[in-house]
Amino acid sequence: MKQQVTNFGRFYSAFNKLTIHGERDDTRRQFVLQYTGGRTDSLKEITRSEYNALCVGIEALTGSHDELKCRRSIVLKLMQELDVDTTDWAQINDFCRHPRIAGQPFGKLTIDDLMALATKLRSIKRKGWQRKKDEPAPANPQQHITYLINLAGNGMTLSN
């Protein structure tokens, strides 16, 4: 059988948050055995659906999934208050990718990143920043030309 899962980062991220008494390798094997129905104890032989169920189970034990969901909700609410269209994922990701905001797409943000971003967004909001809206171009540009006349000098200057 071809290996279906090649990146085990999600598993180890959640697994390392567990407080384990005893041998970590034995505990890992027991988790894999449990979620594969006793078929295998190796992560390399696990199917995609078994891997997803395993990760969800371990995240439920650590509570990290619920916390991540809560932190994302807080950040999205703060973005909404700063006039970012939170119904459009492209705008959310563009906003988060800005180096002064988070520097990476919203989906890649960890719990710590989301906490830091929430603090940053609250600070931005407190300072009164509002996202610039695109103003429509005037229908007739000739109507909106203003002239500045300098009568204080020796000559008269006309600028547009």
Buried (B, 14 or more C-beta within 10 A) or exposed (E): EEEEBEEBEBBBBBBEEEEEEEEEEEBBBEBBBEBBEEEBBEBEBBBEEBBBBBBBEBBEBBEBBEBBEEBBEBBBEBBEBBEBEBEEEEBBBBBBBEEEBBEBBBEEBEEEBBBEBBEBBEEBBEEEEEEEEEEEEEEEEEEEEEEEEEEEEEEEEEEE
